């Protein structure tokens, strides 16, 4: 049994509203155990005997069938979430900037996004691995930041999602707090 973190793309924004209790209910018939939701922004920790790609497929199919929208998720093992949080060189709490991690289910899409952001002025980013990049945005100006505008393009919608580092720390802590399968 492996512990996973599942990051949903685009829920509770843009008209796709899912209550976390409804999400847990929808997932009850899936091959997952210990399902916990965190915050209302689409973060789930769970355990499964499935491989990551299969967790992604089952989870997305459940969302489509239960809530009727084109669902995309990024699935990482709990251990990988911890590695990414630990590798992030930026602070979790800073008065002038906010740290974000953009996660991808398609490393090629993240490669393209990273390279495109490198060509923009004012983008500070660090590649954490094939599935994640960390970047900074000015406090109070995240949505207007160059990286945020770039990553919001439709071509990245199906393969990327972004979380602030504080959320990633909460997901890491929840995923490792309960051993897989409990």
Helices and strands as residue ranges (DSSP letters): E 2-8, H 20-27, E 33-38, E 43-48, H 52-67, E 73-77, H 78-87, E 97-104, H 107-118, E 125-129, E 132-138, H 146-151, G 154-156, E 160-164, H 165-177
